[in-house]
């Protein structure tokens, strides 16, 4: 019994010594060919870096958007010419563009015929494509400000708090007054040292009186630069800035949450009647809700993630082919060394293990470097674009493990070739 235990212990110690020796030889070989090792791991670094950085950025954006979308009023509906879906072809895009525009006549029809609707707000310029302007106050300029034309109901439907001043009135909307409410960014940029209320700003060739400013939005708004906006009456927007044919967006607020579905059915019925649609024809407008917007965002992130995986897989495949090619060169250069090792007792599994280990070590190092660079790129992007980064701990492990698997598959054939070499032929190789 004791003798068998001693033999098992001795065998285990010998195996550990062989593993250590194989590891030492693999590291020595890689260290003695630094340039070749660097070129070998470069493809792996790029592939893993792309996966980690883009996954982290995408996950951070997803968390930010999901949080913000959840804060939307679930009762609100947005009636648009087209939206709330992914467009997969140019033909489909042109079909959507040829839909009839949403007009103020549609707004009046909904107000008159939808008994479950409390308010219908109008948005001009607040959707694709957005309109950006430069706002001036004396010699101070605020650039790239998105201008939205809306009604007196905007405060109720969008629920943005006024910081200073007031919202515009129904009379100011009807009479197309040149009044403006500034978002936090232009208000701070133009009036950091003075009260903006009552001051005149210039936008293009028109002068506007500032009647209010919005409070700063919470971090992580629906878009980068969420405070870089200003609103004016939609009638004033139409007077100065609308093209001859421009569709509007309608924001529908039901009387209460319990009537949301009924209000939606009424809106669809009135819009279909307004657009003279037959019973078998599909809607030539879209209605977006909180749920449909969240579903659209999920579809977008999934499509981006699939594309990311495809691109990163190609990068890793190229890196894997590079590892295989370099390992084949390494085997050719070390044929005589392999012959000597076999002549003094090394078995096929020892040679196989050494070359496989070299491939795994180099790809694992590449994976670790790729993870670190990817995390740094994601952190830099989050800092520049002002959104939260999300880098789960398991991404480090997956990056290294995945690169090690690439190393195993890429190093298998060169290692097998090395292990199959005839020691006699190898010793005579020049």
C-alpha positions in Angstrom: 0.0 0.0 0.0 2.7 2.4 1.0 4.8 1.4 -2.1 1.8 2.2 -4.4 1.2 5.5 -2.7 4.9 6.4 -3.2 4.8 5.4 -6.9 1.7 7.6 -7.4 3.4 10.5 -5.7 6.5 10.1 -7.7 4.5 9.9 -11.0 2.5 13.1 -10.0 5.8 14.9 -9.2 7.3 13.8 -12.5 4.2 15.1 -14.4 4.4 18.4 -12.6 8.0 18.7 -13.5 7.2 18.0 -17.2 4.5 20.6 -17.2 6.8 23.1 -15.6 9.6 22.3 -18.1 7.2 22.5 -21.0 5.9 25.9 -19.8 9.5 27.2 -19.3 10.5 26.1 -22.8 7.4 27.7 -24.3 8.0 31.0 -22.5 11.8 31.0 -23.4 10.9 30.4 -27.1 8.4 33.3 -27.1 10.8 35.6 -25.3 13.6 34.9 -27.7 11.5 35.8 -30.7 9.9 39.1 -29.4 9.0 40.6 -32.8 7.4 37.4 -34.1 5.5 37.0 -30.8 4.2 40.6 -31.0 3.1 40.2 -34.6 1.4 36.9 -33.6 -0.7 38.4 -30.8 -1.6 41.6 -32.6 -4.6 40.2 -34.4 -5.9 38.7 -31.2 -5.4 42.0 -29.4 -7.5 43.8 -32.0 -10.3 41.2 -32.0 -10.7 41.1 -28.2 -10.3 44.9 -27.9 -13.2 45.3 -30.4 -15.4 42.9 -28.6 -14.8 44.3 -25.1 -14.9 48.0 -26.0 -17.9 47.9 -28.2 -19.8 45.5 -25.9 -19.1 47.9 -23.0 -20.1 51.0 -24.9 -23.3 49.2 -26.2 -24.2 48.0 -22.7 -23.6 51.4 -21.2 -25.8 53.0 -23.8 -28.5 50.3 -23.3 -28.6 50.9 -19.6 -28.8 54.7 -20.1 -31.5 54.5 -22.7 -33.6 51.8 -20.9 -33.5 53.9 -17.7 -34.6 57.0 -19.6 -37.3 55.2 -21.6 -38.8 53.8 -18.5 -39.3 57.4 -17.2 -41.6 58.1 -20.2 -45.3 58.5 -19.6 -46.8 55.1 -20.6 -50.1 56.8 -21.6 -48.5 59.1 -24.2 -48.7 58.3 -27.9 -46.7 59.8 -30.7 -48.4 59.9 -34.2 -45.8 60.2 -36.9 -45.5 59.9 -40.7 -43.2 56.9 -40.1 -41.1 55.6 -37.1 -40.9 53.0 -34.4 -39.5 50.3 -36.7 -36.3 49.3 -38.4 -36.2 50.0 -42.1 -34.4 47.2 -43.9 -34.2 48.5 -47.5 -34.1 51.6 -49.6 -37.3 50.6 -51.2 -39.1 50.4 -47.9 -37.6 53.8 -46.9 -38.9 55.4 -50.1 -42.3 53.9 -49.5 -42.4 55.4 -46.0 -41.2 58.8 -47.3 -44.1 58.8 -49.8 -46.7 58.5 -47.1 -49.0 61.5 -46.7 -47.7 64.2 -44.2 -49.2 64.6 -40.8 -50.8 68.1 -40.8 -52.6 70.5 -38.5 -55.9 69.3 -40.1 -55.2 65.9 -38.6 -54.7 67.6 -35.2 -58.0 69.4 -35.5 -59.8 66.1 -36.5 -58.4 64.3 -33.5 -59.4 67.1 -31.2 -62.9 67.1 -32.5 -63.6 63.3 -32.8 -61.5 61.5 -30.2 -63.5 61.6 -27.0 -60.9 59.7 -24.9 -58.1 62.2 -25.9 -57.4 65.0 -23.4 -54.8 67.0 -25.4 -53.0 66.9 -28.8 -49.6 68.6 -28.8 -47.8 69.5 -32.0 -44.1 69.1 -32.6 -42.2 70.6 -35.5 -38.5 70.0 -36.1 -38.3 67.8 -33.0 -37.8 64.6 -35.0 -35.9 63.4 -38.1 -34.3 65.4 -39.5 -33.7 67.8 -36.5 -33.1 71.5 -37.2 -30.1 73.1 -35.6 -29.5 76.8 -35.2 -27.0 79.3 -33.8 -28.5 81.6 -31.1 -26.8 84.9 -30.4 -27.0 87.3 -27.5 -24.9 90.5 -28.1 -21.5 89.0 -28.8 -22.1 85.7 -27.2 -22.9 82.7 -29.4 -24.4 79.3 -28.6 -24.0 76.8 -31.5 -25.8 73.6 -32.6 -29.0 74.2 -30.7 -31.9 72.1 -31.8 -35.1 74.2 -32.2 -38.5 72.6 -31.7 -41.8 74.2 -32.5 -44.6 73.1 -30.2 -47.9 74.2 -28.6 -48.9 75.4 -25.1 -49.5 71.8 -24.2 -45.8 70.8 -24.4 -45.3 71.3 -20.6 -48.1 68.8 -19.9 -47.1 66.1 -22.4 -43.3 66.2 -22.1 -43.2 67.2 -18.4 -40.0 69.2 -18.5 -39.8 71.6 -15.5 -39.4 75.3 -16.1 -36.5 76.7 -14.1 -37.1 80.5 -14.7 -39.9 82.4 -16.3 -43.0 80.8 -17.8 -44.3 78.7 -20.7 -45.9 80.4 -23.7 -49.6 80.9 -23.8 -52.3 79.9 -26.3 -52.5 83.5 -27.5 -48.8 83.5 -28.3 -49.2 80.4 -30.3 -52.2 81.7 -32.2 -50.6 85.0 -33.0 -47.2 83.5 -33.9 -45.2 85.5 -31.4 -41.4 85.6 -31.4 -41.0 84.1 -27.9 -38.5 81.4 -27.0 -37.8 79.1 -24.0 -34.1 78.1 -23.8 -32.8 74.7 -22.7 -30.3 74.6 -19.9 -27.2 74.6 -22.1 -27.9 77.7 -24.3 -29.3 79.5 -21.2 -26.1 78.9 -19.3 -23.9 79.7 -22.3 -25.6 83.0 -23.1 -26.7 84.2 -19.7 -24.4 82.7 -17.1 -24.0 86.1 -15.4 -27.4 87.6 -15.9 -31.2 86.9 -15.8 -32.3 85.8 -19.3 -36.0 86.6 -18.8 -37.1 89.5 -21.1 -33.8 89.6 -23.0 -33.7 89.4 -26.8 -31.7 86.8 -28.7 -31.2 86.4 -32.4 -31.7 83.3 -34.4 -30.9 83.6 -38.1 -32.5 86.9 -39.1 -35.2 86.9 -36.4 -35.2 88.3 -32.9 -36.9 86.3 -30.1 -37.8 87.4 -26.5 -36.7 84.9 -23.8 -39.7 84.1 -21.6 -38.3 81.1 -19.8 -35.6 78.5 -19.3 -35.7 74.8 -18.6 -34.0 73.1 -15.7 -31.0 70.9 -16.4 -32.0 67.4 -17.4 -30.8 64.4 -15.4 -27.5 62.8 -16.5 -28.1 60.1 -19.2 -30.8 61.7 -21.2 -32.2 60.2 -24.4 -29.4 61.7 -26.4 -26.0 63.3 -26.1 -26.4 67.0 -25.6 -30.0 66.6 -24.2 -30.0 70.2 -22.9 -28.9 71.8 -26.2 -32.3 72.8 -27.3 -34.9 75.6 -27.3 -38.6 75.7 -28.1 -40.8 78.3 -29.8 -44.5 78.3 -30.8 -45.1 75.8 -33.7 -46.9 78.5 -35.6 -43.8 80.7 -35.4 -41.6 77.8 -36.4 -43.8 77.2 -39.4 -43.7 80.9 -40.3 -39.9 81.1 -40.4 -38.3 77.7 -40.6 -40.7 75.1 -42.1 -40.3 73.8 -45.7 -43.3 73.8 -48.0 -43.9 70.2 -47.2 -43.0 69.1 -43.7 -44.7 66.5 -41.6 -45.4 67.2 -38.0 -45.5 64.9 -35.0 -48.6 64.7 -32.8 -48.2 63.9 -29.1 -51.5 62.4 -27.8 -52.4 62.5 -24.1 -55.5 60.4 -23.1 -57.9 61.6 -20.4 -56.5 59.0 -18.1 -54.4 55.8 -18.2 -57.4 53.5 -18.3 -58.5 55.0 -21.6 -55.1 54.7 -23.4 -56.2 51.7 -25.6 -59.6 53.3 -26.4 -57.8 56.6 -27.2 -55.4 54.7 -29.5 -58.3 53.0 -31.3 -60.1 56.4 -31.8 -56.9 58.0 -33.2 -56.4 55.1 -35.7 -60.0 55.3 -36.8 -59.9 59.1 -37.3 -56.5 59.0 -39.1 -57.6 56.2 -41.4 -60.8 58.1 -42.3 -58.7 61.3 -42.9 -56.4 59.4 -45.2 -59.2 57.6 -47.0 -57.8 54.2 -46.3 -59.8 51.1 -47.3 -60.4 48.4 -44.7 -57.8 46.1 -46.3 -55.1 48.8 -46.6 -52.5 49.1 -43.9 -52.0 52.3 -41.9 -50.0 55.0 -43.7 -48.9 56.5 -40.4 -47.3 55.1 -37.3 -48.2 55.3 -33.6 -45.3 55.0 -31.1 -45.7 54.4 -27.4 -43.3 53.8 -24.6 -43.4 50.0 -25.2 -42.9 50.3 -29.0 -40.0 52.7 -28.5 -38.4 50.3 -26.0 -39.0 47.4 -28.4 -37.4 49.4 -31.2 -34.4 50.1 -29.1 -34.0 46.4 -28.2 -34.1 45.5 -32.0 -31.5 48.2 -32.7 -29.1 47.0 -30.0 -29.6 43.3 -31.0 -28.8 44.2 -34.7 -25.7 46.2 -33.6 -24.5 43.4 -31.3 -24.9 40.8 -34.1 -22.9 43.0 -36.4 -20.3 43.5 -33.7 -19.9 39.8 -33.1 -19.6 39.2 -36.9 -16.8 41.9 -37.3 -15.0 40.7 -34.2 -15.2 37.1 -35.3 -13.5 38.0 -38.6 -10.8 39.8 -36.7 -10.2 36.8 -34.4 -10.3 34.5 -37.4 -7.6 36.6 -39.1 -5.7 36.6 -35.8 -6.0 32.8 -35.5 -4.7 32.3 -39.0 -1.8 34.6 -38.2 -1.0 32.5 -35.1 -1.1 29.3 -37.2 1.1 30.8 -39.8 3.7 32.0 -37.3 3.6 28.7 -35.4 4.3 26.9 -38.7 7.3 29.1 -39.3 8.4 28.4 -35.7 8.1 24.7 -36.2 10.2 24.9 -39.4 12.9 26.9 -37.7 13.1 24.6 -34.8 13.1 21.2 -36.5 16.7 20.4 -35.3 15.7 21.4 -31.7 12.7 19.1 -31.9 15.0 16.3 -33.2 17.4 16.7 -30.3 14.5 16.7 -27.8 13.1 13.5 -29.2 16.6 11.9 -29.3 17.0 12.4 -25.6 13.6 11.0 -24.7 10.9 13.6 -25.3 7.7 11.9 -26.4 5.1 13.1 -29.0 2.8 14.4 -26.3 5.7 16.6 -24.8 6.4 18.2 -28.2 2.6 18.6 -28.9 2.1 20.1 -25.4 5.0 22.6 -25.8 3.8 24.0 -29.1 0.2 24.1 -28.0 1.2 25.9 -24.8 3.1 28.4 -26.8 0.0 29.2 -28.9 -2.2 29.4 -25.8 0.2 31.6 -23.9 0.6 34.1 -26.7 -3.2 34.3 -27.5 -4.0 34.6 -23.8 -1.5 37.4 -23.4 -3.1 39.0 -26.5 -6.5 38.5 -25.0 -5.5 40.1 -21.7 -4.0 43.1 -23.5 -7.0 43.4 -25.7 -9.3 43.4 -22.7 -7.3 46.2 -21.0 -7.1 48.3 -24.2 -10.8 47.7 -24.9 -11.8 48.8 -21.3 -9.7 51.9 -21.7 -11.3 52.7 -25.1 -14.8 52.2 -23.6 -13.9 54.4 -20.6 -12.6 57.2 -22.9 -15.7 57.0 -25.1 -17.9 57.3 -22.0 -15.9 60.3 -20.8 -16.1 62.1 -24.1 -19.7 61.3 -24.9 -20.9 61.6 -21.3 -22.7 58.3 -20.7 -22.1 55.7 -18.1 -19.7 52.8 -18.9 -20.7 49.2 -18.1 -17.8 46.8 -18.0 -18.9 43.6 -16.2 -16.1 41.6 -14.5 -16.9 38.5 -16.5 -15.9 40.2 -19.8 -12.3 40.0 -18.6 -12.6 36.2 -18.1 -14.4 35.7 -21.3 -11.9 37.7 -23.3 -8.9 35.7 -22.0 -10.7 32.3 -22.2 -12.0 33.0 -25.7 -8.5 34.0 -26.9 -7.0 30.9 -25.3 -9.5 28.7 -27.2 -8.4 30.5 -30.4 -4.9 29.6 -29.4 -5.7 25.9 -29.0 -7.4 25.7 -32.4 -4.8 27.7 -34.2 -1.9 25.9 -32.6 -3.3 22.4 -33.0 -2.0 21.7 -36.6 1.5 23.2 -36.1 1.9 21.3 -32.8 0.7 18.1 -34.5 3.2 18.6 -37.3 6.0 19.2 -34.8 5.1 16.1 -32.8 5.0 13.9 -35.9 8.6 14.8 -37.0 11.0 11.9 -37.5 13.9 12.5 -35.0 16.5 11.1 -37.5 15.4 13.3 -40.3 15.1 16.3 -37.9 18.6 15.9 -36.6 20.0 16.1 -40.2 17.9 19.1 -41.0 19.9 22.2 -42.0 
